[in-house]
Each structure stands twice: as structure tokens, then as C-alpha cells.
Amino acid sequence: MPRMTMIEAIRSAMDVSMGRDETVVVFGEDVGYFGGVFRCTAGLQQKYGKSRCFDAPISELGIVGTAIGMAAYGLKPCVEVQFADYVYPAYDQIVSEAARIRYRSNGQFTCPIVIRMPTGGGIFGGQTHSQSPEALFTHVSGLKVVVPSNPRDAKGLLIAAIEDPDPVIFLEPKRLYNGPFDGHHDRPVTPWSKHEFGEVPEDHFTVPLGKAEIRREGAAVTVLAYGTMVYVAQAAAEDTGIDAEVIDLRTLLPLDLDAIVKSVKKTGRCVVVHEATLTSGFGAELAALVQEHCFYHLETPIQRVTGWDTPYPHAQEWDYFPGPRRVGEALVAAMEG
Amino acid sequence: MMEYAPLSLHVPEPEVRPGDTPDFSRVVIPRAGSVARPPVDVDPKDIRDLAYSIIRVLNRDGEAVGDWAGTLTDDELKEGLRHMMTLRAFDARMLTAQRQGKTSFYMQHMGEEAVSCAFRRAMEPGDMNFPTYRQAGLLIAGGYPMVDMMNQIFSNEADPIKGRQLPVMYASKEHGFFSISGNLGTQFVQAVGWAMASAIRNDTRIAAGWIGDGSTAESDFHAALVFASTYRAPVVLNIVNNQWAISTYQGIARGGSGTFAARGLGFGLPALRVDGNDYLAVHAVAKWAVERARRGLGPTLVEYVTYRVGAHSTSDDPSAYRPKTESDAWPLGDPVIRLRNHLIKRGLWSEDRHKQMEAEIMDGVVAAQKEAERHGTLHSGGKPSVRDMFEGVYAEMPPHLRRQRQKAGV
């Protein structure tokens, strides 16, 4: 089986989808001739032509707005927003339009679009290249929100997202593009070529939206994580020696509640982790769901480990990033109560 | 050292306010027939003056004059009159229905009927409009059943969109009418995307985007023009300048630009202004712009100069911000009367036939309303099921919505 970085896997997903379905089109800033600032679309314009993969003006509103119109026509646009931090000009188009068109037209018009965007920090990107805005999308009825954590999932989930009949926000943890970063920023990262999840089928396959996966089986405490934090959580388990069960949520909306409930009922403890800021973060939703569905199984209070409620800083990146030490402390707290 | 006077903020004001005498002397009205009709493949830079003029066909004597005349047959003109009168009668009945509490809200077209009714005639089946809330003429002139419009307005059990939208936010894919948003301006750039898709698929269908004078201030307008211009999308971009954005006069959105149409010039788009109360002129310009789009010559920006005679909506009272008699002073007259006079002038119509048709139309609207009311009105009779509230958010209902529906007990 070929080995791919997450970038190559994402590119392969678009390649496979464009090859199978000529209504799939790809565009965004620097996406066409150059192939994207992260190279995710490299070669697609040469292969499928300028009318199916092209450069867009610097207007996220325009990119998403035109994608919505294309979807109403019958295309399946898969557009790139260069950084998740840049998505806000398109927010009205996503929230008021893409998410609601099926509902408000009673299915006469639909919006099968995918909006891809690199998310999260860890690359010294400062406040404008590091944010994790997933909660701004999980709050919106009508959207689906996906955050893959490895090349294999990234490809399978992206193909599933492109084939999905509804709009999907596809957040790509950019710190994982080249390897499974575990938050130990002072250590070298294993490249995907040496990781089991770097093995990615060349052809078409899907990973279903809405299904979580257990990344580390454990009996002591459940850690709910997604994206980069999956590896940070695993590192924290190894560092502390606590037998944590790490669940990679993969899709935040719709959420695999059954997998969460099953694990927490088994362990009786829960730690929720994400890079995004704390207040009203997706962790709040997870904590609420766990207490609603597992209250009588909980031995200790649910812990949350997240980015601080500040803008994402530059110099203080590793003080901000919820690394293995902080997650480890939460694991200990969950064990001690 | 140079001395500067203190700066002060310029906030534009309309010439008149309540109590003042209406004054439209700033609106320069060229003579009907005076603007030449360029070929559709004209170089946009050769017609930049059209962004500052007004294309008009019907003159004061009810005659159709100039290059832009002659795009419609006699029967089509009579049908056009019927469409506009139908829209007016429909509006009148629905305004009353709103006052009677049969619905929560309504928006009328009084004075602007020609814009959407005449434009619709320039489009072909399969083309797509991305309208605002004041283009119901696209549906009326396209033969969409009035009963279905009313069912939507009443949010009743037969509402084609299941009671999910504010009244008048219709949607009909079959009739080339994209779902109306209510968030202003969003549809303008979507129209460009639809048109780009048609070009991507080597189709021959075209799109039309609609926006009001006030909403041109939204970023969506700018994005639409950028994308339309860059990709030469087969789209007609329509600005309906009815002078008022709720209580805000058009000068607040227009700023220092001479006209709204002139905004297209910086994008290299052909930008035309047309007498929005002149059914013949609207149709001629629409046909020209649609033809350009369909021949792959790219987008056209059209500004319809018209006047919103009524309130913005049933929640608005214009007497609070403009003279009550301002609409009487509007120099472009009434679109229904102008087309009627033209037909009479040509011996195709008479006062009697007009009155007779008015009565016939009203009978039809009343009958449609009776039928719609059999399916319920907002607060009485049949209504969409509560189950419907949970349906259609996604193609397939996800588990969390299923749990919520269960909790709601439906």
C-alpha cells in the first residue's frame, strides 16, 4: 500500500473524487496553477483542466458564495480556505446560506459543498494562522464538521465529505500534515512514512462521517480528542503511565455519542481536550453530553484541557498549546478526583 | 506652518423629509428613445456613458420610441400588463390578509411591478434567478400558481416549504426561482457561482442575480462583481434602485458614486441604467443582457431606476422618514398606467377593457386566496406538522436531531 503524508492523502482524495465524478470542482486562493500554499491541490489543474481546478480572488465570501451557487446548479465544489483563521468573511454565507438552503427550500435546492481549511497551531503562525474555530461551526444546524487526525482518515473522510449531500466543514490540523505531532515540540516528529496510518489506499474508499475511533484502548479514564490532540493525549498517557482510553472523534457534527458513552461508562472518568479556547468551546458540549448520559457512572468531575481564552500568541506558542504536560495533569486529576 | 480647519464627518441627507415638498430635481431623466442601443458584443469601455444615463422607451405620450423599442409583440405586451396587474392585485389582497392576522408579515411591490415581470419574459426555461424579496413578479409572470405563493405566505399545511420561512421567502427550482434568504445580498454572489457552474459544464443556461440599492453596500456585492468579472460568468446582475432601503435613502449606500450602475465600470462590466417603471425598456435591456450572457460575452450590471411606493414591509411606516406624497412626485410615473396608456394609444386596449381585466384578475386572486385558506392561515386551520420542523435539516436525520425530536414528543 502506498505511503502518503496527510497533504498527499488529501490531494489523493480530491484526485479520486474528480476522476470519478466530473461535477466535483476545486478552487480557492493559490489553489490552481501553484497547487495551494500547503500543496494540497498540486497537479489537479494540470490533470483536470482550468475549469475544474482554478485560482480564486482573495475573497473567502466569494469562494464560498460562488460554491453555494454552483452546488445549487448541481456541482459538488470542494473549496479551500487558505487558513481557518480566514474563514470569517465567509461566515454569513456558511451559516445563513449553505447550512440552511436544504431546509428553507424544503429540499428543492441543496448544498453539497466541502469547505477545507487548515486548522490549529504549533507552527508559529501567530494569531492569524493558528486558530481552531470548530465550535463556531458545530453550533450551526445544517453543517457537518470533520477533523481528521491521520492521512488514512483524511482521505477516507474527505471523499465521504465530497460525496455527502450536505455542506461539510473539513478542518485539517496543519501540524499533522507531515507527521503525528504529539506536543513534545522539542523532539523530532516521526514522518507519516514511518507511521501505520501513513499507509493509504490509492483508490476510492470512504471513512463514514459520524463515527469515532478508539486510538488507544484503556480502562482508567476516557480522553475525548480530535485532530492534533489525539497524539498529545496518547503522549500524556504514556508519560503519566495512566491507562487512558483515547477516542478520536473524527467527526464533531454529527457526533458519535454511542462511542463516547460506551467508553465513559467503562472507565468512569473523562478528560476532554482541544486546542481551541475554553469558553463555549466544543469541550463544553462534550462535557455536557457526558454528564447527561453518564452521570451515574462518573467517579470524578470531567476535566477540560484546552487553549487559554486569549488570542493565539506567537512567542508563547508552547505556553498556550495544551501539551502533554497539561493533559497529563488532567489525567492525574481525573484519577484522583 | 499650514493651518487646517477641524475635520467634520459628512453624513448624506435626502433633499426632503416629512413635511417638505417632494423634490426629484436631482434625478435627471433623459428623453425616451434618446439612448442608442449598442450591439450585444460591444466593448464595455465604449458604453461607459450608459452607466450615467437612463434607457427609456415609453415617452410621455405613451409612444414606444428609439432603438430599444420593439422587443415585444402586441400579445406579449398585453400579457405583461396582465402580469403587473396580477402582482398588484395579489399584493393588495395579501396586505389585507396580513392586517387581518392571517399572516405575520408581507412585502409589496407597488411601483416596481415592471422590473421583475418584464425581466422574467427575457429569460428561458432552465435559467435561474437569485431574487430578493421584492421580485415576486418573476413567479407571477412565470406562471407559478398564486395558490402556492399564498400557501407559503399563510405558512399553512400546503406551504411548499413547510412553514420554515418568513412570508414571501418563496423557493421554486422548477420556476427558476432560488430560495430567498432574508440576509441581504448573499444571493448576488451565489448567482455568479450558478452561472460559473453553467460555464464549467458547457451549458447554455444563464443566471440572474438581484439586489437592492441599499444592499449593494454589502461585501457580497463586491465579491459578486469580482467573480463575475474575473470568470466572465454568464450572469445578469440586477440592482433595483427603488430609492429607499427601509428608512435610509439611497445616497447612504451610493456614497460618492454617481450611480449604482457606475460601480460596474471599475470591473470592466457593461453597466446600464434603465427606467424601471417602463415595462418595454426593462424588457429590452434584460433581453440585451441575457443575450450577452448566453452568447458567452459575460456579465452585465443593470440598475433599474424605480421608486418604492409602499412601505418597506408591513412592519414599516414610511411617513416617519419621507414626505407622504413623495411617490406622486416620482418623475417616472406608474408602470401599470404607462403600459396601459401605451396600449390604448396604439388602439390595442381601452379603459373599459382595463377595468374588466382588473375585475377578472381580482376574481382570480380572491379565488386563489379562498383555496389557500382552505389549507389554513398562520393562526387557524391546517399547519405544517411539528415533525416537519425536524425534517430536512440534513438529507438524513442525524442521531442528535432524532433524540431531540423524540424529546419534543413528535
Interface residues (C-beta under 8 A of the other chain):
Chain A: T23 V25 S51 R52 A56 P57 S59 L61 G62 G65 T66 A67 I68 G69 M70 A71 A72 Y73 G74 L75 P89 D92 Q93 S96 E97 I101 R102 Y103 R104 S105 N106 G107 Q108 F109 T110 S141 G142 K144 P165 D166 G210 L253 P254 L255 L257 D258
Chain B: M128 F130 P160 I161 K162 R164 Q165 M169 A171 S172 K173 E174 F178 S179 S181 N183 T186 V189 Q190 A191 V192 G193 W194 A195 M196 A197 S198 A199 I200 R201 A207 S219 D220 H222 A223 A224 V226 F227 T230 G392 V393 Y394 A395 P398 P399 H400
